[in-house]
Amino acid sequence: MSFRTKTKKMREDLQKRTQESIDRGEDMPEYGTIFIKDKLPEGIGFWRPDFGDHLLDIIPFVAGEQHPRVPKERMAFNIDVWIHQNIGPMFDQFVCPQRMFKQPDPICNYMRGKRLPEKEWKAIAPKRRTVYLVWVHDTPEEEEKGLQIWEVAWWNFEKNVDEIAKNPKGGAPVPFSDYDEGKTIAFSIKKSGTFTDSSGKERDSMDFVGHRFVDRDEAIPDAILDQSFSLDECVNVHPNYDKMEEAFTGSKGSPDDGGEETQPDTQSASTDNNNDSQPEKKKEKSEPAGDAPTADFECPGGGTPGLDIEKLPECAKCPHYDPCSDLADTGGAPVKEEVKEEVQEEKKAEPGRKRIVRRRRT
């Protein structure tokens, strides 16, 4: 039975999956991977887009037993996961049990209750990523490859596609992954500076831009649909705790020896060893580690108060700049927002803590 025949009555699932992805908002790696190689169908490869223009179709699949959000035997078009990357000497990758399922996670356990240097925190904190089956139309050679697997930072692709899929007048979103009535997706990857990766190598930063829908000349052919498979069954969605701990311990000696009590570094390198995401200082939304600074206000730029000050464009006109600065200087003591006097008495730095001086708003 063809894929189209088998899934005809399930096509409405794709509309639901698109809406769910919007509502949630916000290449085989060289070393460690979240993929289970033995379960990958023969001939299925990984797509690694380079700089330039790209054109692709997202091909849906029937979920198996491992999909974190979609019930078995229902239609899906992606797997949205949080991943610990570059863990240990083999740069292993693990789906984050804590972030995904609120289950024990040795890496998150290590981060909890400590003030880690920003560089270390960013290196091990989970990153949000999405996995797809794609049919790429960049060249005739790419088309001939048929289905490929693409893992990409959520920020670079899914976030943008969700935005253009929304119906501005309300109602159902664009069912872009529908194999009969969906859309081809176009976007470009441009250079936006350089960064140093986790291995110390300088690389070009990638900026994903221009996401837009393009009308298909015809529906997805059966020859492509029949290559579809339960993508989630090929992903290690529930990694073994002991294996995670072993990989992490190998990278740090003993994860229980405590984190360094220090202000976060202001310089940090990208920890994403895949070619599809920006350096984290530009793309990833920072999140607090352990007892990171807390505040009674939210960062308009989506960052962490006290940690991301002067790192986001919104900082230039942020109404919370002064309490955010106080939060950074006090190392986490909550600071209530208040009207500041034009001239303030300088606070004395705590013994042993490096004083951070910033110009006050006037």
Secondary structure, DSSP 8 states (H G I E B T S, - for coil): --HHHHHGGGTHHHHHHHHHHHHT-----SS--SB-GGGS-TT-EE----SEEEEEEE--EE--S--SSS-TTSEES-EEEEEEEEETTTTEEEE-HHHHHS---HHHHHHTT----HHHHHHHS-EEEEEEEEEE-SSHHHHHT-EEEEEEETTTTHHHHHHHHS-TTSSS---TT-TTT--EEEEEEEEEEEEE-TTS-EEEEEEEEEEEEE--SS---HHHHTT---GGGGB--S--HHHHHHHHHHHHS-GGG----S---S-------STTS--HHHHS-----SS----SS--TTSS-TTTSTTTSGGGGG-TTHHHHHHHHHHTS---------SS-------TTS---------
